[in-house]
């Protein structure tokens, strides 16, 4: 019998933060393996930020516009973060276009592919710039805290 860590098996990976619904699971597990790995990496960072900062608090993970989205319903500290596939080689983090989050990211990190309005784009096959992505996620998760 193969172990669940064997890459040849079709078992879903064990997650520290279980997927909240079958719809969200379906979305993630219909991604290519490379894209799934990146989405799970970002998802982990979002949950780690919420666990390490009481201002963010508990997250709600749901589908918005058919894509995984993260909200801060209890503290209302943040603006929604959505992660979605653009095509087979690119995905994006989407921020509310009525906020200044994407503009701030574009100004602070001109080397990142950010449209300055609502999206930060990544190539699925490239390593994610962890420190910069975490700063971007924190900007969104604490957006309303920063604006008050």
N, C-alpha and C positions, 0 to 999 in steps of 0.2 A: 504494500500500500504506500502511495506517495504522500509525503508530508505537505501541509498547506503552504510551506515556503518553497516548494518545488515549482519553478516557473512553468512547467509543462501541465500542471493541473489547472482546472478552470475555476477553482474556488476563489471567492472574493477575499481581498486582503482584510486582516483584522484591523479595525480602526479604533483609536483611542476615543474618538467622538463618533459614535455610530450614526449612520445615515438615518435621518428622521422619517423618511417615507419611501415607499416603493417607486413613486414617480421620480424622486431625486436619484435613487439608486439606478433606475433605468437610464436616466440622463447620463450619469457618470460612466456606467458600464457599457454604454454604446459609443464611447469615445475610443480613439485609437490608443494602444498602450502608452505611447509617448505622451499624448495629450492627457490621458488619465493621470499619469505620474505627475505632470505639472499642476493639474487641477488639485490633486490631493496634497501636493506640497504647499500650495497657496492656502488651501482649506485648513491645513494644519497650522500654518502661521496665524491665520485669522483666529482660530480657537485659542492658540497660545497667547495671543495678545489679549483676548477677552479674559482669560484665566489669570493673567499677570497684572491686570489693571482694573481695579474695582470700579473705576469711572465708566468702563465699557459695560461690564456686567454680562449677564447671560445673553447668548445669541439665539436668534430664531433663524433657522435655515429653511428656506422654502423655494418654490419656483416662481419667478416673475418673468413675464415674457418668455416662458418656457425654459428659463435658465436658472441655475443655482444662484440664490441671492442670500445675503446675510444682513440681518437687521438687529438693532439693539432695542427691543420693545419695552424692556423694563426701565432702563436708565434713560432711554431716548437720547443717548449721547452722540450717536452716529447717524450718518447718512448711509443709505443702502449701498452695498457693494454687490455687484453682479458679475459673474464670470461666465463667459460664453465663447464658444467656438466660432471663429470668423470663417475659416475654411480648414482643409486638412492639414495645413502647415502653420496656421496662425490662430491665436486666441486673444481675448482682451479682458481686461478688468474694466467694468463700466461703473461710472459714478453718476449721480443725479446731475443733469445738465443745468439745473437751477442753482447749483453750488459753485464755489470757486475751486473745488478740489483738483480737477484736471488742469486748470490754469496754473495753480500753485505747483503741481508736479512738473508741468512743461517748463516753468521758469526755474525751478530748483534742479531739475535733472534734464537739461536739454539733450543729453546723449540718449535718453530713452525715447521710444516712439510713442509720443503722447499727442493727441490732437488738440489739447488745450481746452476742449469743450466738455467731453464726457468719457473718453476712452484712452486706455493705456494698452498698447499692443505688444505682444510677444511672439517670437517664433518658437514653435513647439520643440524643435530640435536643439535649441540653444539653452545653455545653463541660465537659470534665473539669477539676476543680481539680488540675492537675498536681502542684504542690508537696505538697499534702496526700495525694494518692494515692501518691506516691513514698514518703512517710513511712510510710504504711500497708503498702505492699509490703515496705519494709525491715524493719518490725516482724516480718512473717511470715518473710522470708528469713533473718533473724538470730535468730529466736525462741529456739532452743536455745543459741545463743552468749550471749544476754542472760540466760538462766535459769541458766547454769552458774556 
